[in-house]
Amino acid sequence: MKETRPSTDDKAGLRIDEAAASGPSRAPAPGSPPLPAGPPSGRKKSKNLRVKLSVVGAAVATVLAALAVLFWCCKLRNRKGNLRKFMGPERPDLDDKGDDESLFFSFTSIEVATDYFSDENKLGQGGFGPVFKSKKPIYLLNLNVNTWFRLQHRNLVRLLGSCIEKEERLLVYEYLPNNSLDSVLFGMYAAKRNILDWKGRLKIIEGVAQGLLYLHKYSRLKIIHRDLKTSNVLLDADLNPKISDFGTARIFGENEMRGSTMNIVGTYGYVSPEYAMDGVYSEKSDVFSFGVMILEIISGKKNTSFYDADRHLNLIGHVWDLWTEGRISEITDSCLDETVSTREALKYVHVGLLRVQEKAADRPTMSDVVSMLLKESMALATPKRPAFAEIMTLNNTKLPENPEFCSLNEVTISDVQGR
């Protein structure tokens, strides 16, 4: 038997060992030349090529994955940048928790929902733009450049989402079927006025107070509304009040107590004296506006369209005089039935007059206001004569004989220079 020896060539020897491992080797046929040692077979070349391609492919995949991550980070940064621009320069930076990003709507879907912003679907005018109703589902679409993604309270209108495409910036709010408090008390829906009984009006006052307290103290952002009025309080199906239209609102820092501006924004009849005259605004500015609202809700009369011709007084001055004379029954809305509690009416008018005092320091905070409203027995300070009690333009102006047709409080001041 012929002995098989391993070759001195490592590769050839490996090949022979592999053949021997598979079983006994056959002797070469007679006359066949011995197999020469040579280069690797084609199968080995293919295997090496696959290994090289695998390494190159893994490297390329790693690079592509890194580029994808970089692209996503840039996209997320740009999205947050758009949100910062959308929400205005005066708000704090967004954090990285992602809870500021509400649902985004495409501009095309909003166009279709509002029938391309047709006049038929227009509900009114907000601080910085018109408000539309969509067809299905029913939302409010507010063409406003400020938004407050972090605000969540039962007495604030709920933000459902937003749209930021090119130059378009829109907010999508929940739809409230009973319109604004102003429209029910004084405006186009005044026929519904009888649905606002005494208890319902007190519920609205207390709800607005809770919403303001949240804005001033308990929300993650301290907000000064600056344009609180009956037309910016919307009513849901159960007549629960919700504060809306934050187009003129300002965010305060944790230790910031007041701000100032040369551009006065707000509505005549609701703006506090220090803000109207000096451009200074604070929590007490909203407190003043809320005081005016309380007197309007109790009396059923609009501050800027009411006047006492004999005494040259607006609603605030008129209520002040009746309160000091103890004529409370003459203050409450005449359309209310006999269920009005004189004790409650006296208390709420008293609280309202404390809100409209001329000096901001004399007005209570919203925390105090809520305590006054909710506690059955609480000693109340004696209010001082309110600001703007007299009609200041009486000298050369003939006032309308029928104040119900006057709508001065629909005018929002947006660019007045303060002293």
Helices and strands as residue ranges (DSSP letters): H 10-21, H 42-87, E 103-104, H 107-113, G 119-121, E 122-125, E 130-133, E 139-142, E 159-165, E 168-174, H 181-185, G 190-195, H 198-213, I 214-218, E 222-224, G 230-232, E 233-235, E 241-243, E 250-252, E 258-260, E 263-267, H 273-278, E 280-282, H 283-299, G 303-305, H 315-324, G 328-330, H 342-355, G 360-362, H 366-374, G 403-405, G 408-410, E 412-417
